[in-house]
Amino acid sequence: MVNQRGRLMVVIWLIQLVVLFSVSCQKLNVNYIKGNYHFNRANALFTDGKFRDAITEYELAKKFYEAAKDRHPNLVNVYRFLGESYKNRFRPGDDRADNLEMAEKALEYLNKAYEADSDNKEIIYSLGDMYDKLKRFEEAEKLYLKILELEPGNMNNYYVVAEFYKRYAAEKEELKTKAEQMYLRRIEADPENPQGYAYLANYYENIQPIPEFDKANEYWERRISLDPNNAEAWLAKGVNRWAKAYRLANLPQEERLSYAQDSLKALQKAVELDPNYPEPYSWLSVLYKSVLAKLEPEKESRYNAEADRYIERFQELRKRQAERKKLEEELKKIK
């Protein structure tokens, strides 16, 4: 999803335009004028990350907007950004009274914003995220699921909810299934998008205590089928097969060697597709030293030499990347 902080900056800019327009169109009174003044000051402070000062200004804007005979239509945004400001000052895991007060204030104002605009996805997401930070699972779940109801065709929403369930999966076994279902629904929403398969593959690879390597590999292969010339996808498959060969050391040697050979083929394919992509060389080195040299000790000397050659190539390419990045930054300064 788009970076939340950047999204908020765009929203604030749009809100400021609305305020300017409303000033010219509405019958002005002193409360509107004072409220607009403090609201604009608060937005500038929020944009600069000065949340403590922003809270002071938003509180003043709220006071004047609420005192107006007809409440200012932008009052909901005051509630929202008061909540966002308190939320930015909250530190998860800190049980000190002043920090918990920040959490309660964030919830108070985000809930007020939600009551005033219950179909606003950004408010719903932020409130759900706040409940999530406080480990209040049921409240957060209701809000995340409402986002799906509002935008059933937005595949990114399924990823957000899946990641939410995944964070709690270790505590409740049934949430593993819920997370899996959300990843699958994301794929169903856009079956030709390779990224959905990558998300699900990563999920299976990170299940604890024992990753489901074969299920993950199935989805890496489906991702590859949609984009067969993608070196990153082949790298992911190669790392997956290496992980099964390396981490499941109790498997028969012949079976582990088969997974290692699959890994080798996938990593070499990644190199073939993009010879200047550093990471496959690094993993080829790891594969030769950590698995192949151990499974076939009679070839250990040759495998270690291959591993050294690949790691040198990896370091060379990473050095080139760093130099290129440095040059680009210097050129930006000249412009």
LOKOL-516194 format. One record per residue (C-alpha): residue in one letter; chain; residue number from 0; z, x, y negated. Coordinates in pm, whole numbers. Example, Ala and Ser with C-alpha at 12.3 -4.5 7.8 and 13.67 -1.06 7.14 Angstrom:
// LOKOL-516194
PT  aa  ch    i       z       x       y
PT   a   A    0     780    1230     450
PT   s   A    1     714    1367     106
END
This chain:
// LOKOL-516194
PT  aa  ch    i       z       x       y
PT   m   A    0       0       0       0
PT   v   A    1     -40      97    -362
PT   n   A    2     251     302    -496
PT   q   A    3     517      52    -607
PT   r   A    4     615     246    -921
PT   g   A    5     252     265   -1037
PT   r   A    6     209    -105    -972
PT   l   A    7     511    -184   -1185
PT   m   A    8     371      22   -1473
PT   v   A    9      50    -184   -1470
PT   v   A   10     250    -507   -1459
PT   i   A   11     461    -398   -1758
PT   w   A   12     146    -319   -1958
PT   l   A   13       4    -663   -1882
PT   i   A   14     334    -826   -1973
PT   q   A   15     332    -653   -2312
PT   l   A   16     -12    -799   -2381
PT   v   A   17     119   -1144   -2288
PT   v   A   18     413   -1101   -2525
PT   l   A   19     185   -1006   -2813
PT   f   A   20     -37   -1306   -2743
PT   s   A   21     258   -1544   -2714
PT   v   A   22     395   -1424   -3048
PT   s   A   23      77   -1531   -3225
PT   c   A   24      43   -1862   -3041
PT   q   A   25     395   -1997   -3027
PT   k   A   26     614   -2131   -3302
PT   l   A   27     821   -1824   -3374
PT   n   A   28    1193   -1825   -3421
PT   v   A   29    1435   -1542   -3473
PT   n   A   30    1545   -1536   -3109
PT   y   A   31    1187   -1492   -2991
PT   i   A   32    1133   -1208   -3236
PT   k   A   33    1454   -1028   -3140
PT   g   A   34    1391   -1087   -2770
PT   n   A   35    1039    -945   -2792
PT   y   A   36    1167    -641   -2978
PT   h   A   37    1424    -555   -2713
PT   f   A   38    1190    -643   -2428
PT   n   A   39     924    -400   -2550
PT   r   A   40    1187    -128   -2597
PT   a   A   41    1315    -193   -2246
PT   n   A   42     967    -166   -2095
PT   a   A   43     912     172   -2263
PT   l   A   44    1244     300   -2129
PT   f   A   45    1169     166   -1779
PT   t   A   46     832     342   -1782
PT   d   A   47    1009     669   -1870
PT   g   A   48    1255     623   -1584
PT   k   A   49    1551     574   -1821
PT   f   A   50    1694     285   -1625
PT   r   A   51    2046     285   -1772
PT   d   A   52    1908     245   -2125
PT   a   A   53    1645      -1   -2005
PT   i   A   54    1920    -224   -1864
PT   t   A   55    2089    -237   -2206
PT   e   A   56    1765    -345   -2374
PT   y   A   57    1669    -595   -2103
PT   e   A   58    2016    -751   -2130
PT   l   A   59    1965    -796   -2505
PT   a   A   60    1619    -945   -2450
PT   k   A   61    1768   -1185   -2195
PT   k   A   62    2040   -1288   -2440
PT   f   A   63    1790   -1378   -2715
PT   y   A   64    1534   -1542   -2485
PT   e   A   65    1803   -1760   -2324
PT   a   A   66    1936   -1854   -2670
PT   a   A   67    1596   -1981   -2785
PT   k   A   68    1557   -2356   -2806
PT   d   A   69    1265   -2335   -2563
PT   r   A   70    1327   -2045   -2331
PT   h   A   71    1068   -1774   -2364
PT   p   A   72     808   -1793   -2081
PT   n   A   73     854   -1421   -2024
PT   l   A   74    1221   -1462   -1931
PT   v   A   75    1132   -1438   -1561
PT   n   A   76     998   -1087   -1624
PT   v   A   77    1322    -991   -1796
PT   y   A   78    1510   -1101   -1483
PT   r   A   79    1266    -913   -1263
PT   f   A   80    1283    -584   -1445
PT   l   A   81    1656    -604   -1489
PT   g   A   82    1670    -631   -1112
PT   e   A   83    1426    -342   -1073
PT   s   A   84    1630    -127   -1312
PT   y   A   85    1956    -187   -1126
PT   k   A   86    1773    -131    -799
PT   n   A   87    1647     207    -917
PT   r   A   88    2003     310    -997
PT   f   A   89    2133     201    -656
PT   r   A   90    2178     470    -389
PT   p   A   91    2163     342     -27
PT   g   A   92    2453     456     187
PT   d   A   93    2689     513    -106
PT   d   A   94    2984     274     -68
PT   r   A   95    3153     351    -399
PT   a   A   96    3239      42    -603
PT   d   A   97    3013     128    -897
PT   n   A   98    2714     177    -668
PT   l   A   99    2776    -149    -483
PT   e   A  100    2795    -321    -821
PT   m   A  101    2443    -192    -893
PT   a   A  102    2330    -353    -569
PT   e   A  103    2486    -687    -654
PT   k   A  104    2333    -684   -1002
PT   a   A  105    1991    -601    -857
PT   l   A  106    2020    -893    -616
PT   e   A  107    2145   -1127    -888
PT   y   A  108    1850   -1071   -1118
PT   l   A  109    1582   -1039    -853
PT   n   A  110    1702   -1370    -708
PT   k   A  111    1683   -1529   -1054
PT   a   A  112    1327   -1403   -1087
PT   y   A  113    1248   -1536    -739
PT   e   A  114    1394   -1880    -822
PT   a   A  115    1175   -1895   -1132
PT   d   A  116     857   -1770    -959
PT   s   A  117     897   -1816    -584
PT   d   A  118     534   -1738    -500
PT   n   A  119     519   -1404    -680
PT   k   A  120     446   -1149    -408
PT   e   A  121     576    -854    -607
PT   i   A  122     911   -1023    -668
PT   i   A  123     937   -1132    -304
PT   y   A  124     859    -782    -180
PT   s   A  125    1108    -617    -415
PT   l   A  126    1386    -860    -327
PT   g   A  127    1315    -817      44
PT   d   A  128    1321    -441      -1
PT   m   A  129    1659    -464    -175
PT   y   A  130    1806    -664     113
PT   d   A  131    1651    -411     349
PT   k   A  132    1821    -122     167
PT   l   A  133    2151    -305     213
PT   k   A  134    2076    -359     586
PT   r   A  135    2087    -735     539
PT   f   A  136    1824    -797     802
PT   e   A  137    1796   -1178     808
PT   e   A  138    1753   -1217     431
PT   a   A  139    1495    -938     422
PT   e   A  140    1303   -1078     720
PT   k   A  141    1267   -1423     560
PT   l   A  142    1116   -1272     248
PT   y   A  143     877   -1038     429
PT   l   A  144     754   -1323     647
PT   k   A  145     697   -1535     337
PT   i   A  146     457   -1266     210
PT   l   A  147     256   -1315     530
PT   e   A  148     248   -1691     467
PT   l   A  149     121   -1639     113
PT   e   A  150    -144   -1383     207
PT   p   A  151    -233   -1420     577
PT   g   A  152    -559   -1232     527
PT   n   A  153    -403    -923     369
PT   m   A  154    -378    -674     655
PT   n   A  155    -148    -438     463
PT   n   A  156     124    -703     467
PT   y   A  157     134    -690     847
PT   y   A  158     190    -315     828
PT   v   A  159     480    -363     585
PT   v   A  160     648    -616     816
PT   a   A  161     579    -405    1126
PT   e   A  162     742    -102     963
PT   f   A  163    1038    -321     868
PT   y   A  164    1090    -431    1229
PT   k   A  165    1045     -74    1351
PT   r   A  166    1337      45    1137
PT   y   A  167    1568    -193    1323
PT   a   A  168    1412    -164    1669
PT   a   A  169    1675      81    1794
PT   e   A  170    1946    -179    1721
PT   k   A  171    1769    -481    1870
PT   e   A  172    1533    -442    2161
PT   e   A  173    1339    -761    2079
PT   l   A  174    1235    -615    1745
PT   k   A  175    1016    -361    1925
PT   t   A  176     806    -654    2043
PT   k   A  177     800    -807    1695
PT   a   A  178     687    -478    1545
PT   e   A  179     414    -445    1808
PT   q   A  180     295    -800    1738
PT   m   A  181     264    -728    1367
PT   y   A  182      55    -416    1428
PT   l   A  183    -168    -620    1659
PT   r   A  184    -202    -896    1398
PT   r   A  185    -310    -634    1148
PT   i   A  186    -585    -527    1389
PT   e   A  187    -686    -892    1440
PT   a   A  188    -710    -939    1063
PT   d   A  189    -967    -657    1041
PT   p   A  190   -1076    -538    1388
PT   e   A  191   -1342    -303    1251
PT   n   A  192   -1093    -105    1044
PT   p   A  193    -993     218    1227
PT   q   A  194    -666     248    1036
PT   g   A  195    -508     -47    1216
PT   y   A  196    -551     128    1552
PT   a   A  197    -403     448    1409
PT   y   A  198     -93     259    1289
PT   l   A  199     -33     110    1634
PT   a   A  200     -95     442    1809
PT   n   A  201     160     612    1583
PT   y   A  202     406     333    1659
PT   y   A  203     379     385    2036
PT   e   A  204     415     761    1996
PT   n   A  205     739     724    1804
PT   i   A  206     917     468    2021
PT   q   A  207    1259     593    2124
PT   p   A  208    1399     716    2354
PT   i   A  209    1071     758    2548
PT   p   A  210     740     734    2360
PT   e   A  211     459     535    2519
PT   f   A  212     200     812    2514
PT   d   A  213     -62     635    2724
PT   k   A  214     -58     318    2513
PT   a   A  215     -88     535    2203
PT   n   A  216    -380     722    2358
PT   e   A  217    -554     392    2430
PT   y   A  218    -549     307    2060
PT   w   A  219    -652     657    1952
PT   e   A  220    -955     613    2176
PT   r   A  221   -1030     273    2023
PT   r   A  222   -1003     430    1679
PT   i   A  223   -1244     704    1788
PT   s   A  224   -1490     444    1918
PT   l   A  225   -1510     295    1568
PT   d   A  226   -1548     633    1396
PT   p   A  227   -1655     892    1657
PT   n   A  228   -1727    1164    1401
PT   n   A  229   -1379    1164    1252
PT   a   A  230   -1213    1499    1321
PT   e   A  231    -868    1365    1231
PT   a   A  232    -892    1099    1502
PT   w   A  233    -986    1355    1766
PT   l   A  234    -698    1575    1649
PT   a   A  235    -457    1283    1693
PT   k   A  236    -580    1224    2048
PT   g   A  237    -546    1595    2125
PT   v   A  238    -189    1607    1998
PT   n   A  239    -107    1293    2199
PT   r   A  240    -227    1445    2526
PT   w   A  241     -48    1774    2449
PT   a   A  242     275    1581    2380
PT   k   A  243     264    1409    2718
PT   a   A  244     192    1736    2901
PT   y   A  245     464    1923    2712
PT   r   A  246     743    1668    2676
PT   l   A  247     725    1511    3022
PT   a   A  248     795    1832    3211
PT   n   A  249     907    1642    3524
PT   l   A  250     549    1529    3593
PT   p   A  251     359    1701    3876
PT   q   A  252     194    2022    3760
PT   e   A  253    -155    1899    3845
PT   e   A  254    -103    1587    3631
PT   r   A  255      33    1787    3337
PT   l   A  256    -263    2023    3362
PT   s   A  257    -501    1726    3348
PT   y   A  258    -340    1602    3025
PT   a   A  259    -355    1955    2883
PT   q   A  260    -728    1975    2960
PT   d   A  261    -783    1640    2788
PT   s   A  262    -595    1774    2488
PT   l   A  263    -810    2087    2485
PT   k   A  264   -1133    1886    2487
PT   a   A  265   -1017    1659    2204
PT   l   A  266    -898    1948    1985
PT   q   A  267   -1221    2139    2043
PT   k   A  268   -1415    1825    1947
PT   a   A  269   -1219    1812    1620
PT   v   A  270   -1314    2176    1551
PT   e   A  271   -1678    2102    1634
PT   l   A  272   -1687    1809    1392
PT   d   A  273   -1516    1997    1109
PT   p   A  274   -1493    2375    1154
PT   n   A  275   -1306    2407     822
PT   y   A  276   -1028    2164     917
PT   p   A  277    -721    2387     969
PT   e   A  278    -487    2171    1178
PT   p   A  279    -685    2160    1507
PT   y   A  280    -670    2542    1525
PT   s   A  281    -292    2532    1490
PT   w   A  282    -258    2279    1770
PT   l   A  283    -497    2472    1992
PT   s   A  284    -263    2769    1955
PT   v   A  285      36    2553    2043
PT   l   A  286    -144    2406    2345
PT   y   A  287    -239    2744    2489
PT   k   A  288     108    2896    2449
PT   s   A  289     338    2604    2523
PT   v   A  290     152    2438    2808
PT   l   A  291    -155    2611    2951
PT   a   A  292       5    2957    2972
PT   k   A  293     305    2804    3151
PT   l   A  294     105    2592    3394
PT   e   A  295    -140    2870    3481
PT   p   A  296      63    3190    3457
PT   e   A  297    -217    3395    3613
PT   k   A  298    -416    3328    3293
PT   e   A  299    -123    3376    3055
PT   s   A  300    -256    3693    2894
PT   r   A  301    -593    3535    2813
PT   y   A  302    -434    3213    2691
PT   n   A  303    -196    3397    2459
PT   a   A  304    -488    3594    2317
PT   e   A  305    -674    3267    2254
PT   a   A  306    -364    3122    2091
PT   d   A  307    -338    3421    1857
PT   r   A  308    -703    3391    1763
PT   y   A  309    -665    3024    1676
PT   i   A  310    -351    3074    1470
PT   e   A  311    -526    3345    1270
PT   r   A  312    -811    3105    1201
PT   f   A  313    -562    2836    1098
PT   q   A  314    -389    3072     854
PT   e   A  315    -720    3185     710
PT   l   A  316    -833    2828     642
PT   r   A  317    -498    2728     493
PT   k   A  318    -518    3029     261
PT   r   A  319    -864    2920     149
PT   q   A  320    -734    2568      85
PT   a   A  321    -450    2702    -128
PT   e   A  322    -686    2922    -329
PT   r   A  323    -927    2633    -383
PT   k   A  324    -645    2406    -498
PT   k   A  325    -520    2672    -739
PT   l   A  326    -868    2713    -883
PT   e   A  327    -907    2336    -928
PT   e   A  328    -575    2319   -1114
PT   e   A  329    -680    2606   -1342
PT   l   A  330   -1011    2434   -1418
PT   k   A  331    -825    2114   -1506
PT   k   A  332    -617    2308   -1758
PT   i   A  333    -934    2450   -1918
PT   k   A  334   -1081    2098   -1958
END
